[in-house]
Amino acid sequence: MQNSKPEKLKQTLTGYIAQAVYPVVFLGEVFSAKPRLARRKRELLYYLDLCGVKSLPVVIIISLLMGSIIAMQGILQMRKVGAEIFIVDLVGFAVLKEFGPLMVAMISTGRAGSAFAAEIGTMKVNEEIYALQTMGVNPYSYLVYPKLAAMLVAIPVLTVFGDAFSILGGMILSTSACDITPAAYWARSTAVLNGTVFMLGIIKSAVFGVLITLAGCCCGFSAEGNAQGVGRGATQAVVASIFLVVIADAVMTLLFTFIGY
Amino acid sequence: MRNKIIEVTQLDIGYDNTPILCDLDFDVYEGEILFILGNSGCGKSTLLKHLTGLYQPLRGDIKLRNKSIVNASGQEKNELYKSFGVTYQGGALLGSLTVAENVAFPLEEHTSLTQDEIDSIVEEKLSLVDLTGFGNLMPSELSGGMKKRAGLARALALSPDLLFFDEPSAGLDPLSSSALDRLILDIRSKINATVVVVSHELDSIFSIADRIIMLDKERKGIVAEGEPHDLRANSSDSWVRNFLNRNNMR
């Protein structure tokens, strides 16, 4: 029997509402599940390797280039007023407070966030989620918490590497293009940058890690049980993660500035 | 009198408040092999998901050994889950674990056995499904039939006496399918398990089923229940006779 127009409209609206409400349902399921991380060492190591170790080369390369790009743009402007030494400040603050954590978050969104969504979506297609449930294992606990724990460790550590290599990139470019020696660059860096600035970036990176994981897992769990559904879930995970990371970055930047950092 | 392992009463199942099967009433008895069959899309697999507590029915109750799985709390459901095993169409093995790790998984989750004890149970279960020596392979390295057998080994890990199979013969060649039938019979006799199978493979039904329940999509319910040979010969419903004779299927 064919559905009438009001019936179709009702179904469409119900579908949209269900989709809009799902993240809340998902968060409820996750936070009501027991993490049981002591039993999940194998999974934790797997995700540390996937999100941390395997992401390191690309983080290093991109951070090195990012540092050089910031330095290059800075030199072009600072040279006009003869203040090239302030390149060090620009690169240091921009990298530690913003671009270091943000670049690592973007790389992790592409690598880990989409992988989480695709993995969980595929498990749905293969009925592995049902299998977990009928084995008496909470799928939210088994599938979300190891990823969350791994990302909470991996992203801040990657950010440390990202920060270091971005500053190195800035230093290489500045010392080649200006009359700044590596020693002067280092001395200026240690004079203007401090632990608080560094920690602000690390806090941001941890928040980004949580958001990327939850967005990726949520999109995986809400993916339709077919190949197209998995593809759409992975795409949505990337879009949602980037959106959430940028919003969170803006909010935290305003908050840190407001409280005097 | 035989013990009832599963009691289904006045069950309506469906999606989004739209029923696909209504007023289901049937029992499953201890030690029997019951097949649930019907035309494609009639809701066989959906019914199995209700029997295993994965879906909530629209109405009615399902009792496993006198305990309602419909009204069970999360903790009660987890206890019920330990008492039965489920094998899925494609095996549903966890792709990131080896075959042996998959079989060990329920034991690691629900028992406090030592690693040596778990390894020995895993060996035993793998040998029961004729997969000795394949424990170190990843699920992606197995054939379809091997995946189903590995899934069965995992379902047997906690030594349940109630097993559910969702389309065990789907995608298998006739020889593998009949080997799996023999395996189900073998396991039933070895552990005296009660077995519920969702399938429409008539060869399997006539070789191993003690009793069948037939569902029809059009009539949204059970249209026949009984011993398969008897229903094929004597059912008063011509659709049932035709289905079981593989003629004039809808």
Chai-1 contact restraints between the chains, C-beta under 6 A:
chainA,res_idxA,chainB,res_idxB,connection_type,confidence,min_distance_angstrom,max_distance_angstrom,comment,restraint_id
A,N126,B,G90,contact,1.0,0.0,6.0,A-B,restraint_1
A,N126,B,A92,contact,1.0,0.0,6.0,A-B,restraint_2
A,E127,B,Y88,contact,1.0,0.0,6.0,A-B,restraint_3
A,E127,B,A92,contact,1.0,0.0,6.0,A-B,restraint_4
A,E128,B,A92,contact,1.0,0.0,6.0,A-B,restraint_5
A,E128,B,L94,contact,1.0,0.0,6.0,A-B,restraint_6
A,Y130,B,L54,contact,1.0,0.0,6.0,A-B,restraint_7
A,A131,B,A92,contact,1.0,0.0,6.0,A-B,restraint_8
A,Q133,B,L54,contact,1.0,0.0,6.0,A-B,restraint_9
A,T134,B,T52,contact,1.0,0.0,6.0,A-B,restraint_10
A,T134,B,Y81,contact,1.0,0.0,6.0,A-B,restraint_11
A,T134,B,V86,contact,1.0,0.0,6.0,A-B,restraint_12
A,M135,B,P106,contact,1.0,0.0,6.0,A-B,restraint_13
A,G136,B,N78,contact,1.0,0.0,6.0,A-B,restraint_14
A,G136,B,Y81,contact,1.0,0.0,6.0,A-B,restraint_15
A,G136,B,K82,contact,1.0,0.0,6.0,A-B,restraint_16
A,V137,B,E109,contact,1.0,0.0,6.0,A-B,restraint_17
